[in-house]
Amino acid sequence: MERRSFLKKAGAGIAAGAAVGLAACGKTEQQQAAPAAPAAPAVQTGLPSIQWRMTSSFPKSIDTLYGSAELLTNRLREITGGKFDIRVFPAGEIVPGLQALDAVQQGTVEMCHSCSYYYVGKDKTFAFGTAVPFGLNARQMDAWIIGGGGQELLDEFYSAYNVYSFLGGNTGVQMGGWYRKQINTLEDIKGLKIRIAGIGGEILSRMGAIPQQIAGSDIYPSLEKGTIDAAEWVAPYDDEKLGFYKVAPYYYSPGWWEPGPVVHFYVNKAEWDKLPKEFQAAFRAASREAHIQMTAMYDHKNPQALARLLAQGVKLQNFSTDIMKKAYEVSRELYAEEAAKNPAWAKIYGEFETYRKSQNAWFSVAEAGFDRFMQSVR
């Protein structure tokens, strides 16, 4: 993508500017007398060296998710000549993955790489930062956050938790998970023991399923033993690594509870406010590059992984229209209930819904028509 190229060039320009003062020492008298070209924004030599710690909600083995944090830190070192150094820690090394935001809020670490919907137990409003069932897809989430006022709404909400948020990746719409048996009707949902968390789990619970919260490392043995009937994870590239297809052959689509899940970098407000402006600018550029990189890499890796899974005998399925419509209906009921009792949810939900309808009207005009045709001629 050209945007990624632009960000890389911008970062190189900042780093190059830092060398201007050093290069001048070796100029000849004639060169020093020549008019100087306008200098690129530079990291000033008087800036301090800063070291931060970032705790990730992801293990290193989930390399595309975890890799977004590494890209950010590597790029920051390049742009700042090593002056702004952030060390990344996988989930569990400092705090468990689902406590990453708490560690930043409390000042245990300066920042984390996490998903906001992990924290809906605090307030369901956290879901908007990552994904709500039947919400916006990846491109629409970018549009809402960057251009549609979403960042401002999220900033206001996160301010109560002592953090700033920065885009840090998106997996694209996820899959609907792995099932030991086929799920064809609404009756098949009743009593289904499925590994799923958050608002998606609450919607399925209202439809008669029995949501389970199980750590990633425990999903395979639980499926194998029949302790659970199904499990959702991410998408083909990450799912393949955990081998779910060996014990649950039915692979469903789409993951309507995660239509365009954003991953964020969360930074402690006090630590961010202490940063030199040059470092803040470098961080914004590097985080945006990491955000773009993740989506592109999942779009690159998932088709190849799906082909490998199908070759292993995986049975690709779509949720029935009845199941999709019922889940959508239940989601609307849940959202209305939450808006009636939660002012923070109500404030974001009203604007989010208006934006969602506008985006879907536009996407139906050009994107959907083109996509449907191209998929029909493959």
C-alpha positions as CSV (number, residue, x, y, z in Angstrom):
1,M,0.0,0.0,0.0
2,E,1.2,3.6,-0.8
3,R,0.3,4.7,2.8
4,R,2.8,2.3,4.3
5,S,5.5,3.6,1.9
6,F,4.6,7.2,2.9
7,L,5.0,6.4,6.6
8,K,8.3,4.7,6.0
9,K,9.6,7.7,4.1
10,A,8.3,10.1,6.7
11,G,10.1,8.1,9.4
12,A,13.3,8.1,7.3
13,G,13.0,11.9,6.9
14,I,12.8,12.4,10.6
15,A,15.9,10.2,11.2
16,A,17.8,11.9,8.4
17,G,17.1,15.3,10.0
18,A,18.9,14.2,13.1
19,A,22.1,13.7,11.2
20,V,22.1,17.3,9.7
21,G,24.1,18.8,12.6
22,L,26.7,16.0,12.6
23,A,27.2,16.1,8.8
24,A,27.9,19.9,8.9
25,C,31.1,19.2,10.8
26,G,32.7,17.6,7.7
27,K,31.7,20.2,5.1
28,T,34.2,22.2,3.2
29,E,34.2,26.0,3.4
30,Q,32.6,26.2,0.0
31,Q,29.9,23.8,1.0
32,Q,29.2,25.7,4.2
33,A,28.8,28.9,2.3
34,A,26.1,27.4,0.0
35,P,22.5,28.1,0.8
36,A,21.2,25.4,3.0
37,A,18.2,23.3,1.9
38,P,15.2,23.3,4.2
39,A,15.8,20.8,6.9
40,A,13.4,17.9,7.5
41,P,11.9,17.7,11.0
42,A,14.7,16.5,13.2
43,V,15.1,14.7,16.5
44,Q,17.1,17.2,18.4
45,T,20.4,16.1,19.8
46,G,19.4,17.5,23.2
47,L,16.4,15.2,23.6
48,P,16.6,12.7,26.4
49,S,16.9,8.9,26.1
50,I,13.6,7.3,27.2
51,Q,13.0,3.6,28.0
52,W,9.5,2.2,28.3
53,R,8.0,-1.2,28.8
54,M,5.0,-2.5,26.8
55,T,3.0,-5.5,27.9
56,S,1.2,-7.3,25.2
57,S,-2.1,-9.2,25.5
58,F,-0.7,-11.8,23.0
59,P,1.9,-14.5,23.0
60,K,4.9,-14.4,20.6
61,S,3.4,-17.5,18.8
62,I,0.6,-15.3,17.5
63,D,3.2,-13.6,15.4
64,T,1.0,-11.3,13.3
65,L,-0.8,-9.8,16.3
66,Y,2.4,-9.7,18.5
67,G,4.5,-8.5,15.6
68,S,2.6,-5.2,15.4
69,A,4.1,-4.2,18.7
70,E,7.6,-5.2,17.6
71,L,7.2,-3.2,14.4
72,L,6.2,-0.1,16.4
73,T,9.2,-0.4,18.7
74,N,11.7,-1.1,15.9
75,R,10.5,1.8,13.9
76,L,10.7,4.2,16.9
77,R,14.3,3.2,17.5
78,E,15.1,3.9,13.8
79,I,13.4,7.3,13.8
80,T,14.8,8.5,17.0
81,G,18.3,7.1,16.7
82,G,17.7,4.7,19.6
83,K,16.7,7.5,22.0
84,F,13.1,6.2,22.4
85,D,13.4,2.6,23.3
86,I,10.4,0.4,24.2
87,R,10.8,-3.2,25.2
88,V,7.9,-5.5,24.5
89,F,6.8,-8.3,26.9
90,P,4.5,-11.1,25.8
91,A,1.4,-11.9,27.7
92,G,2.1,-13.4,31.1
93,E,5.7,-12.1,31.6
94,I,4.6,-9.0,33.5
95,V,0.9,-9.4,33.8
96,P,-1.6,-11.8,32.3
97,G,-2.8,-10.8,28.8
98,L,-6.3,-9.7,30.0
99,Q,-4.8,-7.4,32.7
100,A,-2.7,-5.4,30.2
101,L,-4.9,-2.3,30.4
102,D,-5.0,-2.4,34.2
103,A,-1.2,-2.4,34.3
104,V,-1.1,0.8,32.1
105,Q,-3.8,2.5,34.1
106,Q,-2.0,1.9,37.3
107,G,1.4,2.9,36.0
108,T,3.0,-0.6,36.3
109,V,4.1,-0.2,32.7
110,E,4.0,2.8,30.4
111,M,1.9,1.1,27.7
112,C,0.3,-2.0,26.4
113,H,-0.9,-3.6,23.1
114,S,-4.4,-5.0,23.6
115,C,-8.0,-5.1,22.6
116,S,-10.6,-2.9,24.3
117,Y,-13.3,-5.5,24.3
118,Y,-11.3,-7.7,26.7
119,Y,-12.4,-5.2,29.3
120,V,-16.2,-5.1,28.8
121,G,-16.5,-6.5,32.4
122,K,-15.6,-3.0,33.5
123,D,-18.0,-1.3,31.1
124,K,-19.6,-2.7,27.9
125,T,-18.6,0.7,26.3
126,F,-15.1,-0.7,26.0
127,A,-16.3,-2.9,23.1
128,F,-16.6,0.1,20.7
129,G,-12.8,0.5,20.6
130,T,-12.3,-3.0,19.1
131,A,-15.6,-4.4,17.8
132,V,-19.3,-4.8,18.6
133,P,-21.3,-7.6,17.0
134,F,-22.7,-6.6,13.6
135,G,-20.7,-3.4,13.8
136,L,-18.2,-1.9,11.3
137,N,-15.7,-3.8,9.2
138,A,-12.0,-3.0,9.2
139,R,-12.1,-0.2,6.7
140,Q,-15.2,1.3,8.2
141,M,-13.6,1.2,11.7
142,D,-10.7,3.2,10.3
143,A,-13.0,5.6,8.7
144,W,-15.0,6.1,12.0
145,I,-11.9,6.4,14.2
146,I,-9.8,8.6,11.9
147,G,-12.4,10.7,10.1
148,G,-15.8,10.1,11.7
149,G,-15.2,11.4,15.3
150,G,-14.6,8.0,16.8
151,Q,-11.2,8.9,18.2
152,E,-12.6,11.8,20.1
153,L,-15.4,9.7,21.5
154,L,-13.0,7.0,22.6
155,D,-10.6,9.5,24.1
156,E,-13.3,11.0,26.2
157,F,-14.3,7.5,27.5
158,Y,-10.7,6.3,28.0
159,S,-9.8,9.5,30.0
160,A,-11.6,8.0,33.0
161,Y,-9.1,5.1,32.8
162,N,-6.0,7.2,32.6
163,V,-5.0,6.1,29.1
164,Y,-4.7,7.4,25.5
165,S,-5.3,5.1,22.6
166,F,-3.6,4.7,19.3
167,L,-4.5,2.4,16.4
168,G,-2.3,-0.7,16.5
169,G,-3.7,-3.2,14.0
170,N,-6.8,-5.0,12.7
171,T,-7.4,-8.6,11.8
172,G,-10.2,-8.0,9.5
173,V,-13.5,-9.8,9.9
174,Q,-12.8,-13.0,11.9
175,M,-14.2,-16.5,11.4
176,G,-17.2,-18.0,13.2
177,G,-15.2,-20.7,14.8
178,W,-14.7,-24.5,14.9
179,Y,-17.6,-26.9,15.7
180,R,-17.7,-30.6,16.4
181,K,-21.0,-30.9,14.7
182,Q,-23.0,-28.9,12.1
183,I,-25.0,-25.9,13.3
184,N,-27.8,-25.6,10.8
185,T,-30.8,-24.2,12.7
186,L,-31.6,-22.1,15.8
187,E,-32.4,-25.3,17.7
188,D,-28.8,-26.3,17.2
189,I,-27.6,-23.3,19.1
190,K,-29.5,-24.3,22.2
191,G,-27.2,-26.0,24.7
192,L,-24.1,-25.4,22.5
193,K,-21.1,-25.1,24.8
194,I,-18.9,-22.7,22.9
195,R,-15.7,-20.9,23.9
196,I,-16.4,-17.3,23.3
197,A,-16.3,-14.2,25.5
198,G,-17.6,-10.6,25.6
199,I,-20.8,-9.3,24.0
200,G,-20.8,-12.0,21.4
201,G,-21.0,-14.6,24.2
202,E,-23.9,-12.7,25.8
203,I,-25.8,-12.7,22.5
204,L,-25.3,-16.4,22.0
205,S,-26.3,-17.0,25.6
206,R,-29.6,-15.2,25.0
207,M,-30.0,-17.6,22.0
208,G,-29.6,-20.6,24.2
209,A,-25.9,-21.4,24.0
210,I,-23.6,-21.8,27.0
211,P,-20.6,-19.5,26.6
212,Q,-17.3,-20.7,28.1
213,Q,-14.2,-18.6,28.9
214,I,-11.2,-20.8,28.2
215,A,-7.6,-19.8,27.7
216,G,-6.2,-20.3,24.2
217,S,-3.9,-23.1,25.4
218,D,-6.9,-25.1,26.8
219,I,-9.1,-24.9,23.8
220,Y,-7.7,-27.9,21.9
221,P,-7.9,-30.4,24.8
222,S,-11.4,-29.1,25.7
223,L,-12.6,-29.7,22.1
224,E,-10.9,-33.1,22.0
225,K,-12.5,-34.3,25.2
226,G,-15.9,-32.8,24.3
227,T,-15.9,-30.5,27.3
228,I,-16.9,-27.9,24.8
229,D,-18.7,-28.3,21.5
230,A,-17.2,-25.3,19.6
231,A,-14.6,-22.5,19.9
232,E,-13.9,-19.3,18.1
233,W,-10.4,-18.0,17.9
234,V,-9.3,-15.6,15.1
235,A,-9.0,-16.6,11.4
236,P,-7.3,-19.3,9.3
237,Y,-3.6,-18.3,9.8
238,D,-3.8,-18.2,13.6
239,D,-6.4,-21.0,13.9
240,E,-4.3,-23.4,11.9
241,K,-1.4,-23.2,14.4
242,L,-3.6,-24.5,17.2
243,G,-4.8,-27.5,15.3
244,F,-8.5,-27.2,16.0
245,Y,-9.3,-28.8,12.6
246,K,-8.1,-32.1,14.0
247,V,-10.9,-32.3,16.6
248,A,-13.6,-30.0,15.3
249,P,-13.9,-30.3,11.5
250,Y,-16.7,-27.8,10.8
251,Y,-15.3,-24.2,10.2
252,Y,-18.0,-21.5,10.2
253,S,-18.2,-18.0,8.7
254,P,-18.6,-15.2,9.3
255,G,-17.6,-14.1,12.8
256,W,-20.4,-11.6,13.1
257,W,-19.3,-10.7,16.7
258,E,-15.9,-9.4,15.3
259,P,-16.5,-7.7,12.0
260,G,-13.5,-5.5,12.1
261,P,-11.6,-5.8,15.4
262,V,-9.1,-3.1,16.1
263,V,-6.1,-3.6,18.3
264,H,-4.8,-0.6,20.2
265,F,-1.7,0.7,21.8
266,Y,-2.7,2.2,25.2
267,V,-0.4,4.7,26.8
268,N,-0.5,6.0,30.3
269,K,-1.6,9.6,30.2
270,A,1.1,11.0,32.5
271,E,3.8,9.2,30.6
272,W,2.6,10.4,27.3
273,D,2.3,14.0,28.4
274,K,5.9,13.9,29.5
275,L,7.2,12.9,26.1
276,P,8.9,15.5,23.9
277,K,6.7,16.6,21.0
278,E,9.2,15.0,18.6
279,F,8.8,11.6,20.2
280,Q,5.0,11.9,20.3
281,A,5.1,12.6,16.5
282,A,7.4,9.7,15.9
283,F,5.1,7.4,18.0
284,R,2.0,8.5,16.0
285,A,3.7,7.7,12.7
286,A,5.1,4.4,13.8
287,S,1.8,3.2,15.4
288,R,-0.1,4.0,12.2
289,E,2.4,2.0,10.1
290,A,2.0,-0.9,12.5
291,H,-1.8,-0.6,12.2
292,I,-1.7,-0.8,8.4
293,Q,0.8,-3.7,8.4
294,M,-1.3,-6.0,10.5
295,T,-4.4,-5.8,8.3
296,A,-2.3,-6.3,5.2
297,M,-0.5,-9.3,6.6
298,Y,-3.7,-11.0,7.7
299,D,-5.2,-10.4,4.2
300,H,-2.0,-12.0,2.8
301,K,-1.7,-15.0,5.1
302,N,-5.3,-16.0,5.6
303,P,-6.1,-17.2,2.0
304,Q,-3.0,-19.4,2.0
305,A,-3.8,-20.9,5.4
306,L,-7.5,-21.5,4.5
307,A,-6.3,-23.5,1.4
308,R,-4.1,-25.6,3.6
309,L,-7.0,-26.3,6.0
310,L,-9.3,-27.3,3.2
311,A,-6.7,-29.7,1.9
312,Q,-6.7,-31.3,5.4
313,G,-10.5,-32.0,5.1
314,V,-11.9,-29.0,6.9
315,K,-15.6,-28.5,6.1
316,L,-16.2,-24.8,5.4
317,Q,-19.7,-23.7,6.4
318,N,-21.8,-20.5,6.5
319,F,-24.1,-19.7,9.3
320,S,-27.7,-19.9,8.1
321,T,-29.7,-16.8,7.4
322,D,-32.0,-17.7,10.3
323,I,-29.1,-17.8,12.7
324,M,-27.7,-14.5,11.4
325,K,-31.0,-12.7,11.6
326,K,-31.8,-13.9,15.1
327,A,-28.3,-12.9,16.3
328,Y,-28.7,-9.5,14.8
329,E,-32.1,-9.1,16.4
330,V,-30.8,-10.1,19.8
331,S,-27.9,-7.7,19.4
332,R,-30.2,-4.8,18.8
333,E,-32.2,-5.7,21.9
334,L,-29.1,-5.9,24.1
335,Y,-27.7,-2.5,22.8
336,A,-31.0,-0.8,23.5
337,E,-31.1,-2.2,27.0
338,E,-27.5,-1.0,27.6
339,A,-28.2,2.5,26.2
340,A,-31.1,2.8,28.7
341,K,-28.9,2.3,31.7
342,N,-25.3,3.2,30.7
343,P,-24.8,6.9,29.6
344,A,-21.3,6.2,28.3
345,W,-22.6,3.5,26.0
346,A,-25.6,5.6,24.9
347,K,-23.3,8.5,23.9
348,I,-21.1,6.5,21.6
349,Y,-23.8,4.0,20.4
350,G,-26.0,6.7,19.0
351,E,-23.3,8.2,16.8
352,F,-21.8,4.8,16.0
353,E,-25.2,3.5,14.7
354,T,-25.7,6.5,12.5
355,Y,-22.2,6.1,11.1
356,R,-22.7,2.4,10.5
357,K,-25.8,2.9,8.5
358,S,-24.1,5.6,6.4
359,Q,-21.1,3.4,5.7
360,N,-23.2,0.4,4.8
361,A,-25.3,2.5,2.4
362,W,-22.1,3.6,0.7
363,F,-20.4,0.2,0.6
364,S,-23.5,-1.3,-1.0
365,V,-23.1,1.0,-3.9
366,A,-19.6,0.3,-5.1
367,E,-17.7,-2.2,-2.9
368,A,-20.3,-4.9,-2.5
369,G,-21.3,-4.9,-6.2
370,F,-17.8,-5.2,-7.4
371,D,-16.9,-7.8,-4.8
372,R,-19.9,-10.0,-5.6
373,F,-19.0,-9.9,-9.3
374,M,-15.4,-10.7,-8.8
375,Q,-16.2,-13.5,-6.4
376,S,-18.7,-15.0,-8.9
377,V,-16.1,-15.2,-11.7
378,R,-13.2,-16.7,-9.6
